Amino acid sequence: MRVNIRAQRRWSPPRRALCSPLPRRLLSVLGCKTVLKDETQAVCPYCKEKEGEIYQREMTALSALEAKFGRLWTQCQRCQGSLHEEVICTSRDCPIFYMRKKVQKDLTEQDKRIERFGIPSW
C-alpha cells in the first residue's frame, strides 16, 4: 500500500529570499510628524514658522538627557570607587548600567535630531 506523501505535508506560505531588502525607516517632521520628502530638513514648510519653538524643545530634551547621563555616570564612578577614572563596569545585574547605556543611546539619537536643523545662523 502506497501512502501519498504530498497529502500528509502541511501547506506553508512561500518563503522570502534571505537577501530581500528590509523596509526603510523614513524620517518625519519634528513638529507635525508627517513623512519628509527631503531628509536633510528638520521641518516642513507648514512647520517653518514654529522652527524656533521646535528647536528649543529638542535642545531642552537634549539637555535633560545629558543631565541624566551625568548623574548616572557619577553614580557608576562612586560605585567603582574613583571619580577621576573612566567607568569600567559591565555588570549585567546592575540596573544603573542598563539605564546609563539606554540614556547614552538616546543621547546619540537626540543629537542626530538636532543635527538635522543644521548649523544655526544667528
Backbone as JSON, one array per atom type, in Angstrom:
{
  "sequence": "MRVNIRAQRRWSPPRRALCSPLPRRLLSVLGCKTVLKDETQAVCPYCKEKEGEIYQREMTALSALEAKFGRLWTQCQRCQGSLHEEVICTSRDCPIFYMRKKVQKDLTEQDKRIERFGIPSW",
  "N": [[0.83, -1.17, 0.0], [0.66, 2.11, -0.96], [1.49, 5.27, 0.33], [0.39, 8.53, 0.03], [2.63, 11.0, 0.08], [2.61, 13.73, -0.33], [0.05, 14.51, 0.41], [0.17, 14.38, 3.13], [1.83, 16.42, 3.96], [1.89, 19.68, 5.34], [0.49, 22.76, 4.27], [2.47, 25.59, 3.58], [3.25, 29.06, 3.61], [4.9, 30.76, 0.87], [8.39, 31.25, 1.17], [10.33, 34.14, 1.96], [13.08, 35.52, 0.2], [16.42, 35.37, 1.45], [17.97, 37.57, 0.99], [16.32, 39.71, 0.62], [15.26, 43.11, 0.5], [15.07, 45.12, 3.44], [12.4, 46.95, 4.99], [12.63, 50.47, 4.71], [13.29, 52.93, 7.11], [11.61, 55.9, 7.36], [12.29, 59.38, 7.71], [10.63, 61.74, 9.8], [8.83, 64.84, 10.1], [9.79, 67.01, 12.69], [7.92, 68.5, 13.98], [5.08, 68.22, 13.07], [5.02, 65.54, 12.49], [4.73, 64.38, 9.95], [5.76, 62.53, 7.03], [8.95, 63.2, 5.74], [9.95, 64.57, 2.64], [12.34, 65.63, 1.75], [15.09, 64.62, 3.26], [17.05, 66.06, 4.5], [16.12, 68.2, 5.85], [14.6, 69.51, 8.87], [12.08, 70.39, 9.46], [8.85, 70.84, 7.91], [7.46, 72.92, 5.24], [5.09, 73.92, 6.36], [5.52, 73.85, 9.09], [7.55, 75.6, 9.39], [7.35, 78.17, 10.49], [7.23, 77.61, 13.17], [9.72, 76.73, 13.78], [11.76, 77.65, 15.51], [10.63, 77.21, 18.03], [10.35, 74.43, 17.99], [13.02, 73.67, 17.75], [14.0, 74.63, 20.18], [12.59, 72.96, 21.93], [13.71, 70.48, 21.28], [16.36, 70.95, 22.03], [16.03, 71.29, 24.78], [15.22, 68.73, 25.5], [17.58, 67.37, 24.86], [19.34, 68.53, 26.7], [18.21, 67.63, 29.11], [18.61, 64.86, 28.85], [21.41, 64.8, 28.83], [21.96, 65.7, 31.42], [20.81, 63.63, 32.92], [22.39, 61.48, 32.08], [24.84, 62.33, 33.08], [24.37, 62.22, 35.86], [23.95, 59.46, 36.19], [26.42, 58.49, 35.33], [28.14, 59.57, 37.27], [27.18, 58.21, 39.48], [27.92, 55.6, 38.81], [30.69, 55.94, 38.86], [31.08, 56.44, 41.58], [30.3, 54.0, 42.63], [32.3, 52.42, 41.61], [34.44, 53.49, 42.88], [36.16, 55.52, 42.2], [36.35, 58.81, 41.2], [37.75, 59.99, 39.22], [38.49, 58.47, 37.09], [37.81, 56.54, 34.11], [34.72, 54.78, 33.78], [34.65, 51.38, 34.29], [32.65, 49.27, 33.97], [30.75, 46.43, 33.58], [28.68, 45.07, 34.59], [26.11, 42.83, 34.5], [23.9, 42.59, 36.07], [23.32, 45.0, 37.16], [21.16, 47.67, 37.53], [21.69, 50.35, 37.05], [23.71, 50.35, 35.16], [22.37, 49.47, 32.81], [20.48, 51.52, 32.55], [22.18, 53.67, 32.13], [23.38, 52.95, 29.68], [21.11, 52.97, 28.02], [20.34, 55.66, 28.14], [22.59, 56.75, 27.0], [22.37, 55.81, 24.38], [19.96, 57.08, 23.69], [20.87, 59.7, 23.8], [22.62, 59.85, 21.58], [20.77, 59.51, 19.51], [19.14, 61.77, 19.9], [20.98, 63.76, 19.44], [21.42, 63.4, 16.72], [18.93, 64.18, 15.79], [18.98, 66.91, 16.35], [21.08, 67.7, 14.75], [19.88, 67.69, 12.29], [18.76, 70.18, 12.0], [20.8, 71.73, 11.16], [23.62, 74.03, 10.94], [23.3, 76.66, 13.18], [22.24, 79.88, 12.13], [22.67, 82.89, 13.24]],
  "CA": [[0.0, 0.0, 0.0], [1.46, 3.33, -1.09], [0.93, 6.43, 1.02], [0.66, 9.78, -0.68], [3.41, 11.87, 0.97], [2.18, 15.12, -0.53], [-1.19, 14.74, 1.14], [0.48, 14.48, 4.54], [2.53, 17.68, 4.23], [1.05, 20.85, 5.58], [0.76, 23.88, 3.39], [3.16, 26.71, 4.21], [3.37, 30.16, 2.65], [6.22, 30.83, 0.26], [9.39, 31.95, 1.98], [11.02, 35.28, 1.34], [14.5, 35.3, -0.01], [17.23, 35.89, 2.54], [18.59, 38.84, 0.61], [15.3, 40.7, 0.27], [15.51, 44.36, 1.22], [14.24, 45.42, 4.6], [11.72, 48.24, 4.83], [13.46, 51.58, 5.12], [12.62, 53.83, 8.03], [11.59, 57.25, 6.83], [12.33, 60.45, 8.7], [9.42, 62.54, 9.85], [8.97, 66.22, 10.55], [9.85, 67.02, 14.15], [6.77, 69.23, 14.5], [3.77, 67.63, 12.8], [5.24, 64.1, 12.33], [4.49, 63.85, 8.61], [6.97, 61.99, 6.42], [9.71, 64.21, 5.0], [10.41, 64.24, 1.29], [13.75, 65.99, 1.77], [15.54, 64.15, 4.56], [18.06, 66.94, 5.09], [15.41, 69.22, 6.61], [14.01, 69.07, 10.14], [10.67, 70.77, 9.48], [8.22, 71.03, 6.61], [7.1, 74.34, 5.04], [4.0, 74.31, 7.25], [6.05, 74.0, 10.45], [8.7, 76.5, 9.33], [7.17, 79.31, 11.39], [7.44, 77.13, 14.53], [11.03, 76.08, 13.81], [12.47, 78.05, 16.73], [10.0, 76.52, 19.16], [10.68, 73.0, 17.88], [14.45, 73.57, 18.05], [14.15, 74.82, 21.63], [12.09, 71.75, 22.58], [14.71, 69.43, 21.08], [17.52, 71.28, 22.85], [15.65, 71.02, 26.17], [15.28, 67.28, 25.66], [19.0, 67.0, 24.86], [19.9, 68.96, 27.98], [17.71, 66.72, 30.15], [19.31, 63.58, 28.69], [22.8, 64.98, 29.25], [21.97, 65.77, 32.89], [20.53, 62.28, 33.43], [23.59, 60.67, 31.83], [25.87, 62.77, 34.02], [24.05, 61.67, 37.18], [24.2, 58.01, 36.16], [27.87, 58.31, 35.2], [28.71, 59.85, 38.59], [26.81, 57.11, 40.37], [28.78, 54.47, 38.46], [32.04, 56.24, 39.35], [31.07, 56.25, 43.03], [30.24, 52.56, 42.87], [33.62, 51.9, 41.25], [35.37, 53.97, 43.9], [37.05, 56.55, 41.69], [35.65, 59.85, 40.45], [38.67, 60.59, 38.25], [38.83, 57.5, 36.05], [36.7, 56.07, 33.29], [33.96, 53.68, 34.38], [34.89, 50.08, 33.66], [31.6, 48.45, 34.56], [29.96, 45.65, 32.63], [27.84, 44.21, 35.43], [24.83, 42.57, 33.83], [22.79, 42.63, 37.02], [23.24, 46.35, 37.71], [20.18, 48.46, 36.79], [22.29, 51.63, 36.66], [24.46, 50.1, 33.92], [21.43, 49.45, 31.7], [19.92, 52.87, 32.4], [23.22, 54.52, 31.54], [23.52, 52.58, 28.27], [19.92, 53.42, 27.31], [20.41, 57.12, 28.03], [23.66, 57.02, 26.04], [21.78, 55.58, 23.06], [19.01, 58.16, 23.46], [21.65, 60.91, 23.54], [23.09, 59.86, 20.19], [19.6, 59.73, 18.65], [18.72, 63.16, 20.06], [21.99, 64.58, 18.77], [21.14, 63.31, 15.28], [17.74, 65.0, 15.52], [19.37, 68.32, 16.38], [21.93, 67.93, 13.58], [19.01, 67.91, 11.13], [18.49, 71.61, 11.88], [21.96, 72.35, 10.52], [24.36, 75.0, 11.74], [22.44, 77.83, 13.39], [22.7, 81.16, 11.58], [22.07, 83.91, 14.1]],
  "C": [[0.89, 1.24, 0.0], [0.74, 4.49, -0.4], [1.34, 7.68, 0.25], [1.35, 10.75, 0.29], [2.96, 13.32, 0.85], [0.91, 15.44, 0.25], [-0.92, 14.92, 2.63], [1.19, 15.79, 4.89], [1.54, 18.81, 4.43], [1.46, 21.95, 4.62], [1.47, 24.97, 4.16], [3.3, 27.82, 3.17], [4.76, 30.19, 2.05], [7.17, 31.67, 1.11], [10.0, 33.1, 1.2], [12.49, 34.95, 1.18], [15.29, 35.93, 1.13], [17.8, 37.27, 2.23], [17.55, 39.9, 0.24], [15.52, 41.97, 1.09], [14.54, 44.57, 2.38], [13.53, 46.75, 4.37], [12.58, 49.36, 5.41], [12.67, 52.51, 6.03], [12.74, 55.25, 7.51], [11.62, 58.26, 7.96], [11.03, 61.24, 8.64], [9.75, 63.94, 10.35], [8.92, 66.22, 12.07], [8.65, 67.73, 14.76], [5.47, 68.47, 14.33], [3.84, 66.13, 12.5], [4.85, 63.54, 10.97], [5.82, 63.4, 8.01], [7.64, 63.08, 5.58], [10.07, 63.71, 3.61], [11.91, 64.51, 1.18], [14.29, 65.68, 3.16], [16.63, 65.01, 5.18], [17.42, 68.03, 5.93], [14.85, 68.64, 7.9], [12.52, 69.36, 10.19], [10.16, 70.95, 8.06], [7.89, 72.52, 6.43], [5.99, 74.82, 5.97], [4.48, 74.56, 8.68], [7.21, 74.99, 10.51], [8.57, 77.67, 10.3], [7.35, 78.91, 12.86], [8.82, 76.51, 14.72], [11.81, 76.41, 15.08], [11.94, 77.33, 17.96], [10.36, 75.03, 19.16], [12.15, 72.78, 18.23], [14.68, 73.69, 19.55], [13.68, 73.57, 22.38], [13.1, 70.61, 22.46], [15.96, 69.68, 21.92], [17.24, 71.03, 24.34], [15.7, 69.52, 26.45], [16.72, 66.79, 25.7], [19.64, 67.36, 26.19], [19.47, 68.04, 29.12], [18.41, 65.36, 30.06], [20.76, 63.68, 29.13], [22.9, 65.03, 30.77], [21.75, 64.38, 33.49], [21.74, 61.38, 33.24], [24.7, 61.05, 32.8], [25.63, 62.22, 35.42], [24.35, 60.18, 37.24], [25.69, 57.7, 36.09], [28.54, 58.52, 36.56], [28.39, 58.73, 39.56], [27.65, 55.87, 40.08], [30.21, 54.7, 38.95], [32.11, 56.04, 40.86], [31.06, 54.77, 43.38], [31.61, 51.92, 42.62], [34.67, 52.34, 42.27], [36.32, 55.04, 43.42], [36.26, 57.53, 40.85], [36.51, 60.44, 39.34], [39.08, 59.64, 37.13], [37.58, 57.1, 35.28], [36.02, 54.88, 33.96], [34.22, 52.41, 33.59], [33.91, 49.1, 34.28], [30.84, 47.73, 33.45], [29.06, 44.68, 33.39], [26.47, 44.05, 34.79], [23.64, 42.59, 34.79], [22.63, 44.0, 37.67], [22.22, 47.18, 36.9], [20.72, 49.81, 36.32], [23.05, 51.48, 35.35], [23.52, 50.15, 32.71], [20.78, 50.81, 31.47], [20.92, 53.78, 31.72], [23.4, 54.22, 30.05], [22.32, 53.05, 27.45], [19.95, 54.93, 27.11], [21.5, 57.5, 27.03], [23.15, 56.84, 24.61], [20.79, 56.69, 22.71], [19.72, 59.48, 23.16], [22.14, 60.97, 22.1], [21.94, 60.09, 19.22], [19.14, 61.19, 18.71], [19.71, 64.09, 19.37], [21.79, 64.55, 17.25], [19.93, 64.15, 14.9], [18.1, 66.48, 15.46], [20.27, 68.65, 15.19], [21.11, 68.17, 12.32], [18.67, 69.38, 10.94], [19.63, 72.33, 11.18], [22.65, 73.31, 11.48], [23.49, 76.24, 11.93], [23.06, 79.1, 12.8], [21.98, 82.27, 12.34], [22.19, 85.2, 13.42]]
}
